[in-house]
Amino acid sequence: MPKAIYAVTVQLLLWAATPGGQQRTDWISTLTDPDIQYRPQIFDASKVCYVEFRDQQQGSGPTTFDVAVDYTSAESDPDKQPAIKTDSEHIATTATQTGSSRIANCSGIVAARASFVRRH
């Protein structure tokens, strides 16, 4: 019986650590440039995804790049496969700040591709 109580307590603590149905992952390299990384946050209740970006080769100046994010649409028909859509953004990062993007009607991030990376 004490093991069951312990297991339930741990599960509740883990659940409480992700407010509002938020799912957050570790940093993931983009498909086209391993130094440009992203970390999605998915909010199930509001059907929105926030994506943070960083540059592993960040110098003292800003880094700018274009990014195409493939995501699963939250607007999909329940009888069909979820639709994969692409959102394109221009991102800027600095040594002290990540770049960010907000994608509406999003239920998950599939992949991200960075292009035109410029380190100033």
TIVO-752092 format. One record per residue (C-alpha): chain; residue in three letters; x, y, z. Coordinates in nm, 2 decimals. Layout:
BEGIN
- A;Ala;X;Y;Z
...
This chain:
BEGIN
- A;Met;0.00;0.00;0.00
- A;Pro;0.28;0.26;0.08
- A;Lys;0.43;0.20;-0.27
- A;Ala;0.10;0.28;-0.43
- A;Ile;0.07;0.61;-0.23
- A;Tyr;0.43;0.70;-0.32
- A;Ala;0.36;0.63;-0.69
- A;Val;0.05;0.85;-0.69
- A;Thr;0.23;1.13;-0.51
- A;Val;0.52;1.13;-0.76
- A;Gln;0.28;1.13;-1.05
- A;Leu;0.08;1.42;-0.91
- A;Leu;0.41;1.62;-0.85
- A;Leu;0.52;1.55;-1.21
- A;Trp;0.18;1.66;-1.34
- A;Ala;0.18;1.97;-1.13
- A;Ala;0.52;2.07;-1.28
- A;Thr;0.36;2.12;-1.62
- A;Pro;0.10;2.38;-1.57
- A;Gly;-0.20;2.41;-1.81
- A;Gly;-0.12;2.09;-2.00
- A;Gln;0.21;2.23;-2.11
- A;Gln;0.46;2.00;-2.27
- A;Arg;0.83;2.11;-2.29
- A;Thr;1.12;1.93;-2.45
- A;Asp;1.50;1.96;-2.44
- A;Trp;1.69;2.15;-2.71
- A;Ile;1.67;1.99;-3.06
- A;Ser;1.90;2.07;-3.35
- A;Thr;1.73;2.19;-3.67
- A;Leu;1.75;1.96;-3.97
- A;Thr;1.97;2.19;-4.17
- A;Asp;2.21;2.34;-3.91
- A;Pro;2.30;2.15;-3.59
- A;Asp;2.42;2.47;-3.43
- A;Ile;2.07;2.63;-3.45
- A;Gln;1.85;2.46;-3.19
- A;Tyr;1.49;2.48;-3.09
- A;Arg;1.28;2.39;-2.79
- A;Pro;0.90;2.37;-2.84
- A;Gln;0.64;2.43;-2.57
- A;Ile;0.30;2.29;-2.65
- A;Phe;-0.01;2.41;-2.47
- A;Asp;-0.28;2.15;-2.52
- A;Ala;-0.57;2.35;-2.38
- A;Ser;-0.51;2.66;-2.60
- A;Lys;-0.39;2.47;-2.90
- A;Val;-0.08;2.68;-2.94
- A;Cys;0.29;2.61;-2.97
- A;Tyr;0.57;2.84;-2.86
- A;Val;0.91;2.76;-3.00
- A;Glu;1.24;2.91;-2.86
- A;Phe;1.55;2.92;-3.08
- A;Arg;1.92;2.95;-2.99
- A;Asp;2.26;2.95;-3.17
- A;Gln;2.52;2.72;-3.02
- A;Gln;2.79;2.93;-3.20
- A;Gln;2.65;3.26;-3.07
- A;Gly;2.91;3.53;-3.05
- A;Ser;2.88;3.87;-2.89
- A;Gly;2.66;4.00;-3.17
- A;Pro;2.31;3.89;-3.28
- A;Thr;2.24;3.59;-3.50
- A;Thr;1.96;3.61;-3.75
- A;Phe;1.81;3.33;-3.96
- A;Asp;1.49;3.22;-4.13
- A;Val;1.32;2.91;-4.00
- A;Ala;1.05;2.69;-4.14
- A;Val;0.87;2.49;-3.87
- A;Asp;0.66;2.19;-3.96
- A;Tyr;0.38;2.13;-3.72
- A;Thr;0.07;1.92;-3.67
- A;Ser;-0.24;2.13;-3.71
- A;Ala;-0.49;2.12;-3.43
- A;Glu;-0.77;2.19;-3.68
- A;Ser;-0.76;1.84;-3.83
- A;Asp;-1.07;1.64;-3.89
- A;Pro;-1.12;1.37;-3.63
- A;Asp;-1.18;1.11;-3.90
- A;Lys;-0.85;1.18;-4.09
- A;Gln;-0.48;1.19;-4.02
- A;Pro;-0.36;1.52;-3.86
- A;Ala;-0.25;1.77;-4.12
- A;Ile;0.11;1.88;-4.13
- A;Lys;0.16;2.25;-4.20
- A;Thr;0.46;2.48;-4.22
- A;Asp;0.51;2.82;-4.05
- A;Ser;0.80;3.04;-4.16
- A;Glu;0.95;3.31;-3.94
- A;His;1.26;3.53;-3.93
- A;Ile;1.44;3.48;-3.60
- A;Ala;1.70;3.69;-3.41
- A;Thr;1.90;3.56;-3.11
- A;Thr;2.16;3.73;-2.89
- A;Ala;2.40;3.60;-2.63
- A;Thr;2.15;3.67;-2.35
- A;Gln;1.82;3.62;-2.54
- A;Thr;1.66;3.33;-2.73
- A;Gly;1.45;3.39;-3.04
- A;Ser;1.09;3.29;-3.02
- A;Ser;0.79;3.20;-3.24
- A;Arg;0.42;3.14;-3.16
- A;Ile;0.22;2.90;-3.38
- A;Ala;-0.16;2.90;-3.35
- A;Asn;-0.38;2.59;-3.40
- A;Cys;-0.08;2.37;-3.33
- A;Ser;-0.08;2.04;-3.15
- A;Gly;0.28;1.94;-3.20
- A;Ile;0.61;2.03;-3.37
- A;Val;0.74;1.79;-3.63
- A;Ala;1.07;1.95;-3.74
- A;Ala;1.24;2.28;-3.80
- A;Arg;1.48;2.39;-4.08
- A;Ala;1.70;2.70;-4.05
- A;Ser;1.84;2.89;-4.35
- A;Phe;2.02;3.21;-4.43
- A;Val;2.21;3.20;-4.09
- A;Arg;2.40;3.52;-4.04
- A;Arg;2.63;3.57;-3.73
- A;His;2.70;3.94;-3.68
